[in-house]
Amino acid sequence: MAKAKTKPAYQVLSFRQNREVEARCYKKRKAHRKSKGGCFGCKVKRVKCDEGKPSCGRCWRSCVQCNYVSETTELPPSTCLPRRNDNSTTMTTTTTTTGRLYSEPSLSGLVETISGSPSPISGIPRLALLNHLRHHFDGIQGLETAGGNLGAIIKLGMARPHLLDATLAIAASHLRHCFQQRRWQQHQQKQLPITQEPRGMVASCRIAECFQQSLALRNFQHALTLPLDQQGSDALLITSMMLNLLTFSMVESRDDERSSWVFSRDPDRLNWFSVNMGLKTLLLRTKEYRDGSLLQTVFGASDDEKGTFHGEEQRPLDAVPEYWMKMCGLSAKDDTVDDVFYEPLRILAVVRDLPVSHEAIWLYLNFFGKLDVEFRDLLGDEDERAMWVFGYWLGLLCRFEHVWWFRTRAANDYRAICTWLDQRRVRQRVGEEGLMWAALMDDLESAHVRPCGSREWESFP
């Protein structure tokens, strides 16, 4: 006698936060045609996409940007895991709108792009951070180092974990800034109360930012001990630039200059400064791989045709005001070339008259590459000259009001240095010294003002 067929007693356990475990019967998924042409958002959510153009139905209903993976943008599928043995050297470079490299994305649909529940340990899931990058950027600062090609950076990061970790830390940091910007705008417009969801998301973004940054630092230190090749050189340089970016973006307070390192007595208050100085050493170590580097865009944008910033010939201090040189004890003679203030003053005198544009931002950032350990120690010793020089550069950065990653630190530290020097009553000093400092403080307090003829970025929202 034939036995009657019985259904398998499969059960599925569902674990939900702050709820009891539930058991439900297993239901076989209905067979359907697999689609390979769906948009990136639907692939991340692992749902069927109707492949509508220019926006699929789901993205249209969710008010999020709909993107289809093109042949020129190589992003890994949502289920792809990093392969440590991927040594492919073929990478494409896409042309992006350079104006969007420094502007903020639309805040609409931010929450919808966060797939998965935040973890109390790692914060926003890694896949959600990748989704944020893909939905809201053609090129993000720190990622434009590869020509604005997110696909190239992610692909390189698959074999170099430190690069992928740093990229995700940048995504988490930017996402946090977006939510904080929205809360700040609500506060300015007195649109209260602020919902709990953004508050929780800010904390989750901060956790993810610190978690991914710690992974990046650990893997980066290990990568520094390995033999170099072209891909390894590019990955180290891009990671170093991203870690430098994070030291600026970590500052949260907009209007609390007293929280600045300027007024701190913590012996580690300038650790963030030391991290940024490491890039100079790394550039020298990887010099032999520069010609074939993905960073050609950055190298080309960091100097002008005359070699003003990185030329081999020593440039004179012709553009430096006399009272600047007097403050630092410099002269136009060659015997002061090796002075700690020589190159910083020369760069500031050139940069202060540059236009405020996405083409010029790398020239503004060149200043930090001229600083060394001696200059950092002078800041730590509260040297008035070093404080003024560094404060003037921060004031110049304040001209870029919409660059999300350095605007908060630049504004806070700039105001803090102005206040710190005023508290020392440098203008009230007797004789020529007082007159010199009066002129210096006038320059410092107007450093954030755009140069004559400078126009607003047309791409700014």
C-alpha positions in Angstrom: 0.0 0.0 0.0 1.5 3.3 -1.1 2.2 5.8 1.6 0.4 9.2 1.5 2.6 12.1 0.7 3.1 14.5 3.5 4.3 18.0 3.4 7.7 18.7 5.0 7.3 20.4 8.4 9.7 23.3 7.7 9.4 26.2 10.0 11.1 29.6 9.8 12.1 31.5 13.0 11.8 35.3 12.8 14.0 37.3 15.1 12.8 40.9 15.6 14.3 43.6 17.9 12.5 43.8 21.3 10.0 41.1 20.3 9.7 37.4 21.1 10.8 34.8 18.5 8.0 33.9 16.1 7.7 30.6 14.2 5.9 30.5 10.8 5.4 27.9 8.2 7.8 27.8 5.3 6.3 29.0 2.0 8.0 28.1 -1.2 8.8 31.2 -3.3 6.8 31.6 -6.4 8.9 31.0 -9.5 9.5 34.2 -11.6 11.7 35.4 -14.4 15.0 36.7 -13.1 15.9 40.2 -14.3 19.4 41.4 -14.8 18.5 44.9 -16.1 16.9 46.3 -12.9 18.0 49.5 -11.2 20.6 49.6 -8.5 18.1 50.4 -5.7 15.9 47.4 -6.5 18.9 45.2 -6.6 20.0 46.4 -3.2 16.5 45.8 -1.8 16.4 42.4 -3.7 12.9 43.2 -5.1 11.6 42.9 -8.7 12.2 46.0 -10.8 9.8 47.0 -13.5 12.8 48.6 -15.4 10.9 51.8 -16.1 12.9 54.6 -17.6 14.0 57.1 -16.6 12.7 55.9 -13.2 11.2 52.6 -12.2 7.9 52.5 -10.3 9.4 51.7 -6.9 12.0 54.5 -7.0 9.3 56.9 -8.2 7.0 56.1 -5.3 9.9 56.3 -2.8 11.1 59.7 -4.2 14.6 58.4 -4.6 17.0 58.7 -7.5 16.8 55.8 -9.9 20.1 54.6 -11.3 20.8 51.8 -13.7 24.3 50.2 -13.7 25.8 51.2 -17.0 28.6 49.5 -19.0 31.0 52.3 -18.0 30.3 52.1 -14.2 31.4 48.9 -12.8 29.8 48.3 -9.4 29.6 45.0 -7.7 26.2 43.4 -7.4 24.5 43.6 -3.9 25.4 40.0 -3.1 29.0 40.2 -4.1 31.6 39.8 -1.4 35.1 41.2 -1.5 37.6 38.9 -3.3 41.1 39.3 -1.8 42.7 37.6 -4.8 41.3 40.0 -7.4 44.3 41.4 -9.2 42.5 42.8 -12.2 44.0 46.0 -13.5 41.3 47.0 -16.0 39.4 50.0 -14.7 37.3 52.5 -16.6 37.0 56.2 -15.9 33.7 58.0 -16.2 33.4 61.7 -16.8 31.3 63.3 -14.1 29.9 66.8 -13.7 32.8 68.4 -11.7 30.4 71.0 -10.1 28.7 68.2 -8.2 31.9 66.9 -6.6 31.7 69.4 -3.8 28.0 70.1 -3.6 25.6 68.3 -1.3 23.0 65.8 -2.7 19.3 66.2 -2.3 18.1 65.3 1.2 14.9 63.7 -0.3 14.7 60.0 0.2 17.7 59.7 2.6 15.9 57.4 4.9 14.6 55.3 2.0 18.2 54.5 0.9 19.0 53.0 4.3 18.3 49.3 3.9 18.6 47.1 6.9 18.5 47.8 10.6 21.4 49.7 12.2 23.6 47.7 14.5 24.6 48.9 18.0 28.2 47.9 17.2 28.7 48.8 13.5 25.9 51.3 12.9 24.5 51.7 9.4 25.0 48.4 7.4 27.8 48.4 4.9 25.4 47.6 2.0 23.3 50.6 3.0 26.4 52.8 2.9 27.2 51.6 -0.6 23.6 52.3 -1.5 24.0 55.9 -0.2 27.0 56.5 -2.4 25.4 55.1 -5.5 22.1 57.0 -5.1 23.4 60.4 -4.1 26.7 61.0 -5.8 28.2 61.2 -9.2 31.5 61.9 -7.3 32.0 62.5 -3.6 35.0 64.4 -2.1 37.7 61.8 -1.4 36.2 59.6 -4.1 36.9 62.0 -7.0 40.6 61.0 -6.6 39.9 58.3 -9.3 38.4 60.7 -11.7 35.0 60.6 -10.0 34.7 56.9 -10.8 33.0 55.2 -7.9 33.1 51.9 -9.7 36.9 52.0 -10.0 37.4 52.8 -6.3 35.0 50.0 -5.2 36.6 47.5 -7.5 40.1 48.4 -6.2 38.8 48.3 -2.7 37.6 44.7 -3.2 41.3 43.6 -3.1 42.4 46.3 -0.7 40.1 46.2 2.4 41.6 49.4 3.9 40.3 51.4 0.8 36.8 49.9 1.0 36.6 50.5 4.7 37.7 54.2 4.3 35.2 54.6 1.5 32.4 53.4 3.7 33.5 55.6 6.5 33.3 58.6 4.1 29.8 57.5 3.2 28.7 57.3 6.8 30.3 60.7 7.6 28.5 62.3 4.7 25.2 60.7 5.6 25.6 62.0 9.2 26.2 65.5 7.9 23.1 65.3 5.7 20.9 64.4 8.6 22.6 67.1 10.8 22.1 69.6 8.1 18.4 68.8 7.9 18.0 69.1 11.7 19.9 72.4 11.7 17.7 73.8 8.9 14.6 72.8 10.8 16.0 74.5 13.9 16.8 77.7 11.9 13.3 77.7 10.4 11.8 76.8 13.8 10.1 73.7 12.4 9.9 71.9 15.7 9.7 69.3 17.1 12.4 67.4 15.3 11.5 63.8 14.8 13.2 61.0 16.6 14.1 59.2 13.4 16.8 61.6 12.3 18.2 61.8 15.8 18.6 58.0 15.9 20.0 58.0 12.4 22.7 60.6 13.3 23.9 58.3 16.1 23.9 55.2 13.8 25.8 57.1 11.2 28.4 58.2 13.8 28.8 54.6 15.0 29.3 53.4 11.4 31.7 56.2 10.7 33.9 55.3 13.7 33.6 51.6 13.1 34.6 51.7 9.4 37.4 54.2 10.2 38.8 51.9 12.8 38.8 49.0 10.4 40.4 51.2 7.7 43.2 52.3 10.1 44.0 48.7 11.2 44.1 47.4 7.6 46.0 50.5 6.4 48.7 49.9 8.9 49.1 46.3 7.7 49.1 47.4 4.1 52.0 49.8 4.7 54.2 46.7 5.5 53.5 45.0 2.2 55.5 45.3 -1.0 54.2 48.1 -3.3 52.8 47.8 -6.8 50.7 50.2 -9.0 47.4 49.2 -7.5 48.8 49.1 -4.0 50.3 52.5 -4.4 47.0 54.0 -5.6 45.0 52.3 -2.8 47.3 53.6 -0.1 47.3 57.2 -1.4 43.5 57.3 -1.8 43.0 55.7 1.6 45.4 58.3 3.2 43.4 61.1 1.5 40.2 59.7 2.8 41.5 59.4 6.4 42.7 63.0 6.2 39.2 64.0 5.1 37.7 62.2 8.1 39.8 64.1 10.5 38.1 67.3 9.3 34.6 65.9 8.9 34.5 64.5 12.5 33.8 67.9 14.0 30.0 68.2 14.7 29.4 71.5 16.5 28.7 74.5 14.3 28.8 77.3 16.9 31.0 76.2 19.7 34.4 77.6 19.2 35.3 76.7 22.8 35.2 73.1 21.8 38.1 73.7 19.4 41.6 72.3 20.0 42.8 75.9 20.2 41.4 76.1 23.8 42.1 72.5 24.8 44.8 71.3 27.1 44.6 67.7 26.0 48.1 66.5 25.0 46.5 64.7 22.1 44.6 67.6 20.8 46.7 67.8 17.6 46.6 64.1 16.7 44.3 64.9 13.8 47.0 67.3 12.5 49.6 64.6 12.7 47.4 62.2 10.6 47.3 64.7 7.8 51.1 65.1 7.7 51.5 61.4 6.8 50.4 61.9 3.2 53.6 63.8 2.4 55.8 60.9 3.3 53.5 58.5 1.4 53.7 60.6 -1.7 57.5 60.4 -1.6 57.4 56.6 -1.1 55.1 56.0 -4.0 56.7 58.5 -6.4 57.8 55.8 -8.9 54.2 54.8 -9.5 52.9 58.3 -10.2 52.9 58.2 -14.0 50.5 55.3 -14.2 48.4 56.3 -11.2 44.6 56.7 -11.0 45.3 60.0 -9.2 46.4 61.9 -12.3 43.4 64.2 -12.0 44.5 65.2 -8.5 48.2 65.6 -9.4 47.2 67.8 -12.4 44.9 69.9 -10.3 47.4 70.5 -7.5 49.6 72.9 -9.5 49.5 75.5 -12.2 51.4 75.6 -15.5 54.2 77.7 -14.0 54.8 75.1 -11.2 54.0 77.7 -8.5 53.1 75.2 -5.9 55.3 72.2 -6.5 57.9 73.4 -9.0 61.6 72.4 -8.6 62.8 76.0 -8.6 62.6 77.9 -5.3 60.1 80.7 -5.5 60.7 84.1 -3.9 58.4 85.8 -1.4 57.5 88.6 -3.8 53.8 88.4 -3.2 54.1 88.2 0.6 53.3 91.5 2.5 56.2 92.9 4.3 54.5 92.9 7.7 53.8 89.1 7.2 57.5 88.5 6.8 58.3 90.8 9.7 56.0 88.8 12.0 57.8 85.5 11.1 61.3 87.1 11.0 61.7 86.4 7.3 63.3 88.4 4.5 63.3 88.2 0.7 66.8 86.8 0.8 67.6 83.2 0.0 69.1 82.6 3.5 65.6 82.2 4.9 64.4 79.5 2.5 64.6 76.7 5.0 62.6 78.6 7.6 59.5 76.8 8.9 57.3 79.7 7.8 58.8 80.3 4.3 56.7 78.0 2.2 53.4 78.4 4.2 53.6 82.2 3.8 54.4 82.0 0.1 51.5 79.6 -0.6 49.0 81.8 1.4 50.1 84.9 -0.5 49.3 83.1 -3.8 46.1 81.4 -2.7 44.4 84.3 -1.2 43.8 85.9 -4.6 42.5 82.7 -6.3 38.9 82.4 -7.3 36.5 80.2 -5.3 35.8 77.3 -7.7 36.0 73.5 -7.9 39.1 73.9 -10.1 41.0 75.9 -7.4 40.1 73.8 -4.3 43.2 71.5 -4.6 45.4 74.6 -4.8 43.9 75.9 -1.5 44.5 72.5 0.1 48.2 72.5 -1.0 49.0 74.6 2.0 48.8 71.6 4.4 51.5 69.8 2.4 53.9 72.6 3.3 53.6 72.1 7.0 55.9 69.8 9.0 56.5 68.5 12.5 58.2 71.7 13.6 55.1 73.8 12.6 52.8 71.3 14.5 55.0 71.7 17.6 54.7 75.5 17.4 50.9 75.2 17.4 51.2 72.9 20.4 53.3 75.5 22.1 50.8 78.2 21.3 53.1 80.2 19.2 51.3 83.3 18.0 52.9 83.3 14.6 51.9 79.7 13.9 48.4 80.3 15.2 48.0 83.3 12.8 49.4 81.5 9.8 47.2 78.4 10.3 44.2 80.6 11.2 44.5 82.6 8.0 44.4 79.4 5.9 41.3 78.2 7.8 39.7 81.5 7.0 40.5 81.0 3.3 38.8 77.6 3.5 35.7 79.3 4.9 35.1 80.8 1.5 34.0 77.3 0.4 30.8 77.4 2.4 29.2 74.3 0.7 32.1 71.8 1.1 30.5 69.6 3.6 33.6 67.8 5.0 35.8 70.8 6.1 33.4 73.7 6.6 32.5 73.0 10.2 36.1 72.4 11.5 37.4 75.3 9.4 34.7 77.7 10.7 35.1 76.6 14.4 38.9 76.7 14.5 39.0 79.9 12.5 36.8 81.7 14.9 38.7 80.1 17.8 42.0 81.4 16.6 40.7 84.9 16.1 39.2 84.9 19.6 42.4 83.4 21.1 44.6 86.2 19.5 42.2 88.9 20.6 42.3 87.6 24.2 46.1 88.1 24.1 45.5 91.7 23.2 48.0 91.7 20.3 46.5 94.8 18.8 47.1 96.8 22.0 50.8 96.2 22.1 53.1 99.2 22.2 54.9 100.7 19.2 55.5 99.0 15.8 54.6 95.6 17.1 51.0 96.8 17.9 50.7 98.4 14.4 52.0 95.2 12.8 49.5 93.1 14.7 46.6 95.5 13.9 47.3 95.0 10.2 47.7 91.2 10.7 44.4 90.9 12.5 42.6 92.9 9.8 43.9 90.4 7.3 43.0 87.5 9.4 39.4 88.6 10.1 38.8 89.3 6.4 40.4 86.1 5.1 37.0 84.4 4.7 35.8 87.1 2.3 35.9 86.1 -1.3 38.4 87.9 -3.5 37.2 90.6 -5.9 35.7 89.2 -9.1 35.1 85.7 -7.5 31.7 84.3 -8.4 29.5 81.8 -6.7 29.6 78.2 -7.8 26.7 77.8 -10.2 26.4 74.2 -9.2 25.6 75.0 -5.5 22.0 74.3 -4.5 
